[in-house]
Amino acid sequence: MTVEVTEVHLFNVEREEAQTAELWHAITEQCLADWEGEWLPELFRAMQRLRRAGVDRAHWPQSRHWDWRRKVEVLQGMLANPGFSIVCDGLTQGMMIVDTVKHRGRLDDQQGQHLVYVEFVENAPWNRAELFDPPRYRGVGSLADDRAVVGIERDRLDNDDKFMLHLSQVVRNGLGARAGTCIDPKVQIVDGKGVCVVSCQRSPEPVFLRWKGIETEKDGDFFARSGPGTVKLSLEDSQKYITTRFGTERPGLRMG
């Protein structure tokens, strides 16, 4: 089976740096083998630690009874329920199954529109802060194991204003101060939780990503939309794109 793979990045907690990983647009036999051979033994040991510590079962991971092999078998071939997995260091770090048909948007500007709903998502046990301190990787999953909306409260900032300030600073750090003026974040309430909705205006000039030293070009990497996805353009391709779209040259370009 040919699997589409997208490059992504996780945060390695021990090294305190970003690490390249792969987003697989499928849940493969390798992923299921990792779940059976690596995840389940670690999860069992984590449950033993919680039991010895006297933690009430109500606070144990709700996904501890999930059978990923069974889920994949039941949904095999159903176009409305694609699966995804994240692989890093040759090991599956997370898996997810979504539904693209049954659910509709509830935000003010998305009422009734189709949305991608996360049916099941789970991190490898060693990536879960409630089981391992510190976890191995951060950034694998963004929803709670019970499939509820977790809201910005999970980021543990004091209030919405501080969250907005933090988000704006992250954008400025990665994309530059001028690009930061093109975003308009606001908080809406969904299922009683605060959800940050970010509206983005088109930038009148090229925007380059510089993020924690992972960029491949000195002045930053340039990304462009390609169908439903985003691709990183090479130095030469980015110059051609920028010339066509913006009528200018890429900063610092040295070719030929």
C-alpha positions as CSV (number, residue, x, y, z in Angstrom):
1,M,0.0,0.0,0.0
2,T,1.3,3.4,-1.0
3,V,0.9,6.0,1.8
4,E,1.0,9.7,1.4
5,V,3.5,11.2,3.8
6,T,3.8,14.9,4.9
7,E,6.8,16.3,6.9
8,V,5.8,17.7,10.3
9,H,7.6,18.6,13.4
10,L,7.3,17.5,17.0
11,F,8.9,19.1,20.1
12,N,11.5,16.9,21.7
13,V,11.1,17.7,25.4
14,E,14.4,16.2,26.6
15,R,16.4,18.1,23.9
16,E,14.2,21.2,24.0
17,E,14.1,21.4,20.3
18,A,11.9,20.7,17.3
19,Q,12.4,17.3,15.6
20,T,11.3,16.2,12.1
21,A,8.5,13.7,12.0
22,E,6.2,12.3,9.4
23,L,2.4,12.5,9.1
24,W,1.2,9.3,7.4
25,H,-2.2,9.6,5.7
26,A,-3.1,6.1,6.9
27,I,-2.9,3.8,9.8
28,T,-0.7,0.9,8.6
29,E,0.1,-2.5,9.8
30,Q,3.4,-1.1,11.1
31,C,1.4,1.4,13.2
32,L,-0.8,-1.3,14.6
33,A,2.3,-3.4,15.4
34,D,3.8,-0.5,17.3
35,W,0.5,-0.1,19.2
36,E,0.5,-3.8,20.2
37,G,4.2,-4.2,20.9
38,E,5.2,-0.8,22.3
39,W,2.1,1.2,23.4
40,L,0.2,-1.5,25.3
41,P,3.1,-2.7,27.5
42,E,3.9,1.0,28.4
43,L,0.3,1.7,29.0
44,F,0.0,-1.4,31.3
45,R,3.0,-0.2,33.3
46,A,1.5,3.3,33.6
47,M,-1.8,1.9,34.8
48,Q,0.1,0.0,37.5
49,R,1.8,3.2,38.6
50,L,-1.6,4.9,38.8
51,R,-3.1,2.1,40.8
52,R,-0.2,2.0,43.3
53,A,-0.5,5.8,43.7
54,G,-4.2,5.4,44.6
55,V,-5.4,7.4,41.6
56,D,-9.1,7.0,41.1
57,R,-10.0,5.0,38.0
58,A,-12.2,7.9,36.8
59,H,-9.0,9.8,36.2
60,W,-7.2,7.0,34.3
61,P,-7.0,7.5,30.5
62,Q,-10.3,6.7,28.9
63,S,-8.6,5.3,25.9
64,R,-7.0,2.5,27.9
65,H,-9.7,0.1,26.5
66,W,-9.4,1.1,22.9
67,D,-8.6,-1.6,20.3
68,W,-7.0,0.3,17.4
69,R,-6.8,-2.9,15.3
70,R,-10.5,-3.4,15.6
71,K,-11.3,0.2,14.8
72,V,-9.2,0.1,11.7
73,E,-10.8,-3.2,10.6
74,V,-14.3,-1.9,11.1
75,L,-13.6,1.4,9.2
76,Q,-11.5,-0.2,6.5
77,G,-12.3,1.3,3.1
78,M,-14.8,3.9,4.4
79,L,-13.9,7.1,2.6
80,A,-15.7,9.2,5.2
81,N,-13.4,7.9,8.0
82,P,-9.8,8.3,7.0
83,G,-7.0,7.4,9.5
84,F,-3.8,9.3,10.1
85,S,-0.6,8.5,12.1
86,I,2.5,10.4,13.2
87,V,5.8,8.6,13.0
88,C,9.0,9.8,14.5
89,D,12.3,8.0,15.2
90,G,10.8,5.0,13.4
91,L,8.0,4.6,15.9
92,T,4.3,5.5,15.8
93,Q,3.8,8.5,18.2
94,G,0.0,9.0,17.6
95,M,-3.0,7.8,15.7
96,M,-6.3,9.4,14.7
97,I,-9.5,8.6,12.9
98,V,-11.8,11.4,11.6
99,D,-15.3,11.7,10.2
100,T,-15.8,14.0,7.2
101,V,-19.6,13.5,6.7
102,K,-21.7,13.4,9.8
103,H,-20.8,16.6,11.6
104,R,-21.5,20.3,10.9
105,G,-19.9,23.5,12.1
106,R,-21.3,25.4,15.0
107,L,-19.2,28.5,15.1
108,D,-20.9,31.7,14.0
109,D,-19.3,31.9,10.6
110,Q,-19.4,28.1,10.0
111,Q,-23.0,27.2,10.9
112,G,-24.1,24.1,9.0
113,Q,-20.9,23.7,7.0
114,H,-19.2,20.3,6.7
115,L,-16.2,19.9,9.1
116,V,-13.6,17.3,9.8
117,Y,-14.5,15.8,13.2
118,V,-12.0,13.8,15.2
119,E,-13.6,10.5,16.2
120,F,-10.6,8.9,17.9
121,V,-7.2,10.3,18.7
122,E,-4.5,8.9,21.0
123,N,-0.9,9.7,21.8
124,A,1.6,7.0,22.5
125,P,1.7,6.6,26.3
126,W,5.2,8.2,26.6
127,N,3.9,11.4,25.0
128,R,1.1,11.9,27.6
129,A,1.9,14.3,30.4
130,E,-0.5,12.6,32.8
131,L,1.4,9.3,32.5
132,F,5.0,10.4,31.9
133,D,6.8,13.4,33.5
134,P,8.2,14.7,31.3
135,P,6.6,13.3,28.1
136,R,8.9,12.4,25.2
137,Y,7.3,14.5,22.5
138,R,4.8,17.4,22.5
139,G,2.6,18.3,19.6
140,V,1.2,14.9,18.7
141,G,-2.4,15.4,19.6
142,S,-4.6,18.5,20.3
143,L,-7.8,16.9,21.5
144,A,-8.6,15.1,24.7
145,D,-8.9,11.3,24.6
146,D,-12.7,11.5,25.3
147,R,-13.1,13.4,22.0
148,A,-14.4,16.5,23.7
149,V,-13.4,20.1,22.8
150,V,-10.7,20.9,25.4
151,G,-10.5,24.6,24.7
152,I,-7.7,27.1,25.2
153,E,-8.0,26.5,28.9
154,R,-5.7,23.5,28.4
155,D,-2.8,25.9,27.6
156,R,-3.0,27.0,31.3
157,L,-2.7,30.7,30.7
158,D,-4.4,33.0,33.2
159,N,-7.0,34.5,30.8
160,D,-8.0,35.0,27.2
161,D,-6.1,38.2,26.8
162,K,-2.8,36.5,27.8
163,F,-3.6,33.6,25.4
164,M,-4.1,36.2,22.6
165,L,-0.8,38.0,23.5
166,H,1.0,34.7,23.5
167,L,-0.4,33.6,20.1
168,S,0.4,36.9,18.5
169,Q,4.0,36.8,19.8
170,V,4.4,33.2,18.4
171,V,3.2,34.4,15.0
172,R,5.6,37.4,15.1
173,N,8.5,35.2,16.2
174,G,7.9,32.7,13.3
175,L,6.6,34.9,10.5
176,G,7.8,38.5,11.4
177,A,6.1,41.5,12.8
178,R,4.4,42.7,9.6
179,A,2.9,39.2,9.0
180,G,1.6,39.4,12.6
181,T,-0.7,42.3,11.6
182,C,-2.5,40.0,9.1
183,I,-4.1,37.8,11.8
184,D,-7.2,38.5,13.8
185,P,-7.7,36.0,16.6
186,K,-10.9,35.9,18.7
187,V,-12.4,33.5,21.2
188,Q,-15.7,31.8,20.8
189,I,-17.4,29.4,23.2
190,V,-18.1,25.8,22.0
191,D,-19.4,23.2,24.4
192,G,-18.7,25.6,27.2
193,K,-15.0,25.9,26.3
194,G,-13.1,28.8,24.8
195,V,-12.0,28.0,21.2
196,C,-9.6,30.4,19.4
197,V,-10.7,31.3,15.8
198,V,-8.0,32.9,13.8
199,S,-8.9,34.9,10.7
200,C,-6.0,35.6,8.3
201,Q,-5.8,38.3,5.7
202,R,-3.7,37.9,2.6
203,S,-0.2,39.4,3.1
204,P,0.8,42.1,0.5
205,E,4.4,40.8,0.6
206,P,6.1,37.4,0.8
207,V,6.2,35.8,4.3
208,F,9.0,33.5,5.4
209,L,9.0,31.0,8.3
210,R,11.8,31.0,10.8
211,W,11.2,28.6,13.6
212,K,13.6,27.5,16.3
213,G,16.4,26.9,13.8
214,I,14.6,24.3,11.7
215,E,14.5,26.5,8.6
216,T,16.7,25.4,5.7
217,E,17.3,28.9,4.3
218,K,18.9,31.7,6.1
219,D,16.1,34.2,5.5
220,G,13.5,31.5,6.2
221,D,11.5,28.9,4.4
222,F,8.7,29.8,1.9
223,F,5.5,27.8,1.7
224,A,2.7,27.9,-0.8
225,R,-0.7,26.3,-1.1
226,S,-0.9,23.3,-3.4
227,G,-4.4,21.9,-3.8
228,P,-5.7,21.0,-0.3
229,G,-2.2,21.1,1.3
230,T,0.9,23.3,1.7
231,V,4.3,22.6,0.3
232,K,7.7,24.1,1.0
233,L,9.2,25.6,-2.2
234,S,12.9,25.4,-3.1
235,L,15.0,28.5,-3.4
236,E,14.6,28.6,-7.1
237,D,10.9,27.7,-7.2
238,S,10.1,30.2,-4.4
239,Q,11.8,33.0,-6.4
240,K,9.7,32.2,-9.5
241,Y,6.5,32.1,-7.4
242,I,7.3,35.3,-5.6
243,T,8.1,37.1,-8.9
244,T,4.8,35.9,-10.4
245,R,2.6,36.6,-7.3
246,F,4.3,39.7,-5.8
247,G,6.4,41.2,-8.6
248,T,9.5,41.3,-6.4
249,E,12.6,39.2,-5.6
250,R,13.2,36.9,-2.7
251,P,15.4,38.6,-0.1
252,G,19.0,37.3,0.0
253,L,18.6,35.3,-3.2
254,R,21.9,34.3,-4.8
255,M,21.5,32.2,-8.0
256,G,23.6,31.2,-10.9
